[in-house]
Amino acid sequence: MIGGDPALRTLARLKFRGSLRKTRKRLKTFSGIVFLLLGGGLGAFWLFSIYMSGELKNESDYFAGMSIDLRAMMQAVMAFFTVVSLSSAANVRGLYLPKNEIETLFAAPVSRRDLVRYRMQNDAWRTMLGGLIFGVIMMRRAPVGLHGLLGTLLALLTLVVVRQAVSLLLADVTGRFGHLFKPRVAKLVAIVGGVGIWIFVMTLVMGDDFLVDFLGIEKSSEAVGAVLGHPIVQTLLMPFYPQAAMITAETPQAFLLWSTVCLAIYVGLFEFTARLPIDFRETSLETSATIAKKLDRVKRGGVFSAGTVDQSVANKRVPWFFGRGAFGAVAWVKATEIMRKGQRGLFASLFVVGMVTVVISMITREQPELASALAPLIIAVLAVLYLSGGMRVDFRGELDRMEHIKSWPLAPSRLFTAILLPQVVTISGLVALAILGRAALLDLWHPAIAAALIVLPFAAFAWMAVDNLVFLFKPVRFVPGQEGTLHHTGRALVLFFLRMVIFSVLMAVIAAISFVAVWGAEELLQWGETAKIFTIVAVALPMFILADWLLSLLGGLLIQRFDVSRETG
Amino acid sequence: METSELVNQPPALTVQGLSRRFDGTLAVDDLSFEVARGEILGLVGPNGAGKTTTLRSVAGILPLQDGKVAIGGFDLVADEVEAKKGLAWVPDNPEPFDSLTVMEHLEFTAKLYRVKDWRPRAEMLVDRFELTEKTTAMGSELSRGMRQKLAFCQAWLPRPRVVLMDEPLSGLDPRGIRSAKHAIRELAAEGTAVVLSSHLLELIEELSARLLIIDRGKRVFMGTLGEARVHLSAAEGSSLEDIFLAATGEWRDPTPEASTEAGAAE
């Protein structure tokens, strides 16, 4: 029954003990303790801020002001989450087991039912942790906080079981009828769903301000209320009634009643899913291998590298943009990586830059001076920061190749530059496009735009060089969902601050010298604004070039001292 | 029990008419063979011949599409769990659980195969495969060779009826290879049927009483080395490599000298 095979329970217990052991091991060093405290603190602060956002806005009766039945609203929310969750089931057909477990467990003398139970039990623990965020959000919005929290957790657990059932059914359908479900359709649903969840969470966290300020929707509650009140919609949402009634229960008796019903549904669905007469082995092996490869790509090149390169794209020749020598060859390999992943990665990057541009433009729309002069700079800074984190066609992707790379016949500093250059050029190009596009669309031209575009590639190189210097100094890669999340979050925080401090000091020195030079010249010549801006550029640009050169030398030194035998997990 | 006595008993593993398709491509084509208790069967074939697919199908990792597999008399489809209780699988690249120690892997294996009082045997195996100093090391900390040794310990622990091994010696040092060879022989002597797939033909020649050669999923030959020499018209004293090459297609020396010599001979 629901407990499953004793050996698999032993495995779960041993794995849990193992993760505690790993945590203890990490805590044996001072840095380990600091990283864990920082990561834990950040997580706790995040949950606390979500909890307090409702308190500060006095929104404990958030839905009370709306002309929507709270229970109907919750039914709609649960239905939405179910659709989004089920769309992800298309990418995880069968029973997902990690690559290093799947063969052992499939060859083991345990029934397939028990394997499904084992997986769903594991998922339940993960969901309890992840669901805490939604639980805390609902805690502030439900009539009784505790009911909102516990109800949301149970509802999410049920969702996990439903998703597993659908994954198994899809495995069966795939096995019988081939790939009927186009991955693109599933991706489209996932994107739309993702945007929907983002809007939903932002609305819950920020309140109606989000709808009014960012989406321009006012009086939305009346329209939503009308839709939810429609008999067809009400009928469609009926399956979610018990969960909505549990979350929004106003009395302990009502909560007890509905939570018992929901628990019975959960147990029933759990056993139904475990007993589905489906041989999922073949599809699961495929899914496990696909996900393992995807995680590996994400680990090497960030989220934009998760997809595969189509053969049609791979057949197209990429020009040698950076010369035909050894330097050009290294840069060409990285440029090829960008161009071939460009089908997905560049589109996503363009989308992100576009979003940054729109948000900055909306924030600065009331202040014309800020919008024309400062907004391009803010866009450039934010977009470069975000894209360099997401696109990562840099040393992170080369970590497994460092042994080989170190043997290449190219001076280390030139090697460092060659690996970073294609990414710098691409990101600078995308950001320049966004800044010019915005200026053309809003007719907001300012000399600061030209100044920003001139300095942009050199500043971008400086940032990416600092970023990679810190990485080469402490080469650790992490995939979300990997063990030791808090520890890695803490370390990422420290390393991010380290990068920011180094880069800020560099920027501060360049800015100070530039402004002193301009101030001195202004005293003598009484220049106008445009002349001042270009004087800053004229002073700053050589300093950026000098800084980039020095950073390349430093990068070369770090490549030389890079120990290929170090732990990089 | 003598090896000859064991071989005369009913087969520990029976495979009948096994076929396997991947997207319309036939990877294994109507393969049948038996392995007796205490026998070591060498499974050889060129890359892509279907060796790993055969072993993974027999291990129950891949579902059976066509054919029958019985382990110790238990049908792999009808009595899947019972059949698997008598089977151990050693993959070509064992991947232990990251956060479990060596001893915890054996604890889990003992629970999985219902081995009572497992610790003394586990300690003996850990000592046998030179993992004594690594009992508290986690899976993620083990080298390739150590992972291989751990996989042996896990396979040996429940005294299975059948052990399937896919390239079992890759990653082992010479000392480890010698130790593994002894252990495989001893396991067979205790009555376990072993199917050994390897590209190391000397290993097969040294350990296996019989060999099964497959090419493009089809059985090309099955029998003893002596029978192979007769069947494949190989000269007396010819090596398994010669027999293998004769069975799976004629081999040509690609060097220009060889072709010149061949031309002169003609």
Interface residues (C-beta under 8 A of the other chain):
Chain A: P6 A7 T10 L11 L14 K15 R17 G18 S19 R21 K22 K99 N100 E101 E103 T104 F106 A107 A108 P109 V110 S111 D279 R281 E282 L285 E483 G569
Chain B: R56 A59 G60 I61 L62 P63 E80 V81 E82 A83 K84 K85 L87 W89 P91 E95 P96 F97 D98 S99 L100 T101 E104 E107 F108 K111 L112 Y113 M138 G139 S140
